Amino acid sequence: MKFPMYTVLLGEVFKMTMVKPHEELMAAGSLSQFQDDMGQALFVSHQWVSKSHPDPEFKQFRVLQEALRNIISGASHISTDMITEAVFGLSRGITASMLQSSPLYLWYDYFSCPQSPDDKICGESSQQRAISSIPAYISKCHFFMALCPVVDSPDESQVFSQFTWAGRGWCRVEQAVRELSSHGGFWILVKSAKHQEITTPLTIDSPGGGEGNFTVEHDRAAVAPVLKTVLKGKLLTYLVQGDFVNYRILLNQQNARLRGLPTASNDDLVPGFEAPKAGEESETHLAKFLYQNGFQHALERDQAGWSTLCYAAVRGDPILIEALLERRADPNDKITRAQPQLGIDKGTPAMRVLIAAGAKISVGGVLQAALSCACYVDDAEAVRYLCNSGGDPNEKNTFGVSALRQACVTGSLQAMAALLEHSDRVDLSLSLHWVAMGQGGSAKAIDLLIKAQADVNEQYRPSMLSPFGMLWRIKGLQHRPGGRTTLLRSVGYHHYEATPLMIAIICGNYEAAAALVVRGARLDLRNSRNKTASDLARDLSSPDYLMAALGGQMAKCNSVVSRAGM
């Protein structure tokens, strides 16, 4: 840590009426240098709404204050996100007692980092040293919170939300560092004062900071060594612990995690490699890969059921894959044990080599088919290649989820557009429901599907004997109206005959809900619990602009949707 970790005690945060810079809070004696024996720390990741000040109108920060008050008082519950509970069965949320077990200190960049870049020591400013210390700050924080309510910019030229936050380079780097921290990677997504949820690395594509947007372009080069160092530290930790499976996965994910950054991956962690004498470049490449991954021969499989070819596919290296295929590796090889924490990379060159070698495009009985994987990471080039190579855009996995629905739930706009190029073949049913319930509920996604003729008023009526019909029924029975529950259980309780608008409201996808209202969603329809969209919005304390639109006052909602769709 190059600069002290300055924080503000929660009680002082509640007293704030404006966000003041580090220098003013330091002069007022409001900052505390956090140490582990003081209590717990919470890292707040957020997107600045103007170039000179993170929140000049105090819109975001007020939501943060209200959300923390609601969590501590029990007025809102931090539920696990739907996919984590549905697929992995994890439903334990964060309780008020967890936040109150010891004093809570908040780290927030504007008041924790110096804002003046001029006070240089040995050529490096305090601000630069604080920025370089962000990974260390995150590692000391027990909680990580992404503050992403839907708010306007001060000049009303832009809307900020979880989708714009996820596109920012710095936010992606912070998220990546959190995922690699010792706290397990879970983080709290704040959508509104009353809606917060836990998101885990199990259900999100591992972020690549280099593919995000940086307001100051030279920051891209500045974060490269920071992220590379964090990756190296995690890899060395796995080696020391003898956790060779996670070491191999992360080692081979590096190309994806560092894409867009001016740096190479950590490929020499295991010392002592000697290149084959007089060997071809591909032989040396393969030999180094085997050595760094701890394999003795090219067709080896480790104790977790992974073959060398599977790891090479994660790496996305076509030269390496060709070298393994030449040694009779099976292009249709499979991982023989589940590995839920595997991040999927964009890998069209590697995929082309495998398909040319006879890899099957459609494989029955798997959780994710190739086309769905391409949609998961929003790889439009891969989607087009797979469709043109005979892939079925309507192929479903073991749960009955098609590639389009996968793209909808993850908000993969480019993949959605690529699939919709085959609109005469693509089944659009329930696509809006999947956007509304997933992590991709943006106005752009809603408009893309409506333009393709998706039914904005479609009501959900799954068969009770279908996988999801049974899931919703079980989760609905576990729901406790008015008590502590989860997102998945709430949807299970209200799902039958629900419209996309109702689902968006339940799931806190307010940008999607606003877009559906503006695009003509009917407000008189009722689900099987006799609830309208307005009833649900009122019960769940939806934001004011959405409540106003449901009451017929459309001006603010129209403004939000028009700017969110830019």
JOZI-V196365 format. One record per residue. SS is DSSP state (@ for helix, = for strand, . for the rest). PSI is psi as a letter, one per 40 degrees, with the letter a starting at -180 (999 if undefined). Layout:
# JOZI-V196365
ss=<SS,SS>
psi=<PSI,PSI>
This chain:
# JOZI-V196365
ss=<.,.,.,.,.,=,=,=,=,@,@,@,@,@,@,.,.,.,.,.,.,@,@,@,@,@,@,.,.,.,.,=,=,.,.,@,@,@,.,=,=,=,=,=,=,=,.,.,.,.,.,.,.,.,.,.,.,.,@,@,@,@,@,@,@,@,@,@,@,@,@,@,@,.,.,.,.,=,=,=,.,@,@,@,@,@,@,@,.,.,.,.,.,=,.,@,@,@,@,@,.,.,.,=,=,=,=,=,@,@,@,@,.,.,.,.,.,.,.,=,=,.,.,=,=,@,@,@,@,@,@,@,.,@,@,@,@,@,@,@,.,.,=,=,=,=,=,.,.,.,=,=,.,.,.,.,.,.,=,=,.,@,@,@,@,@,@,=,@,@,@,@,@,@,@,@,@,@,@,.,.,.,.,.,.,.,=,=,=,=,.,.,.,.,.,=,=,=,=,.,.,.,.,.,.,.,.,.,@,@,@,.,=,.,.,.,.,@,@,@,@,@,@,@,@,@,@,@,@,@,@,@,@,@,@,@,@,@,@,@,@,.,.,@,@,@,@,@,@,@,@,@,@,@,@,@,@,.,.,.,.,.,.,.,.,.,.,.,.,.,.,.,.,.,.,.,.,.,.,.,@,@,@,@,@,@,@,@,@,@,@,@,@,.,.,.,.,.,.,.,=,.,.,.,.,.,=,@,@,@,@,@,@,@,@,.,.,@,@,@,@,@,@,@,@,@,.,.,.,.,.,.,.,.,.,.,.,.,.,.,.,.,.,.,.,.,.,@,@,@,@,@,@,@,@,@,.,.,.,.,.,.,.,.,.,.,.,.,.,@,@,@,@,@,@,@,.,.,.,@,@,@,@,@,@,@,@,@,.,.,.,.,.,.,.,=,.,.,.,.,.,=,@,@,@,@,@,@,@,@,.,.,@,@,@,@,@,@,@,@,.,.,.,.,.,.,.,.,.,.,@,@,@,@,@,@,@,.,.,.,.,.,@,@,@,@,@,@,@,@,@,.,.,.,.,.,.,.,.,.,.,.,.,.,.,.,@,@,@,@,@,@,@,@,@,@,@,@,.,.,.,.,.,.,.,.,@,@,@,@,@,@,@,@,.,.,.,.,.,@,@,@,@,@,@,@,.,.,.,@,@,@,@,@,@,@,@,@,.,.,.,.,.,.,.,.,.,.,.,.,.,.,@,@,@,@,@,@,@,.,.,.,.,@,@,@,@,@,@,@,.,.,.,.,@,@,@,@,@,@,@,@,@,@,.,.>
psi=<h,e,i,i,g,h,i,h,i,d,d,d,d,d,e,i,e,i,h,i,i,d,d,d,d,d,d,e,f,e,i,h,h,h,i,d,e,d,b,i,i,h,h,h,h,i,h,h,e,i,d,e,h,d,g,d,e,f,d,d,d,d,d,d,d,d,d,d,d,d,d,d,e,e,d,i,h,h,i,i,i,d,d,d,d,d,d,e,e,h,e,h,a,h,i,d,d,d,d,e,d,i,i,h,h,h,h,h,d,d,e,d,h,h,e,h,e,d,g,h,h,f,e,h,i,d,d,d,d,d,d,d,e,d,d,d,d,d,d,e,h,d,i,h,h,h,h,f,i,h,i,i,i,d,e,f,e,i,h,h,a,d,d,d,d,e,e,h,d,d,d,d,d,d,d,d,d,d,d,e,i,e,e,e,e,i,i,h,h,h,d,i,d,e,h,i,i,h,i,i,e,d,e,i,h,h,i,h,d,e,e,i,h,h,d,h,d,e,d,d,d,d,e,d,d,d,d,d,d,d,d,d,d,d,d,d,d,d,d,d,e,e,g,d,d,d,d,d,d,d,d,e,e,d,d,d,d,e,h,e,i,g,i,i,i,g,e,f,d,h,i,e,h,h,i,i,h,f,i,i,d,d,d,d,d,d,d,d,d,d,d,d,e,f,i,d,i,d,f,i,h,a,e,e,e,h,i,d,d,d,d,d,d,d,d,f,h,d,d,d,d,d,d,d,d,d,f,f,i,h,e,f,i,i,h,e,i,i,g,d,e,h,h,h,i,h,f,d,d,d,d,d,d,d,d,d,e,e,h,h,d,h,h,i,f,i,d,h,i,d,d,d,d,d,d,d,e,f,g,d,d,d,d,d,d,d,d,e,e,e,i,h,e,e,h,i,a,e,e,f,h,i,d,d,d,d,d,d,d,e,f,g,d,d,d,d,d,d,d,e,e,f,d,e,e,h,h,e,h,e,d,d,d,d,d,d,e,a,e,f,g,i,d,d,d,d,d,d,d,d,d,e,f,i,h,e,e,h,h,h,g,i,h,d,e,i,d,d,d,d,d,d,d,d,d,d,d,e,i,g,h,e,a,h,a,i,d,d,d,d,d,d,d,e,d,h,e,i,i,d,d,d,d,d,d,d,e,f,g,d,d,d,d,d,d,d,d,d,e,e,h,h,e,e,i,i,a,e,e,f,h,i,d,d,d,d,d,d,d,e,f,i,i,d,d,d,d,d,d,d,e,e,g,e,d,d,d,d,d,d,d,d,d,d,e,999>
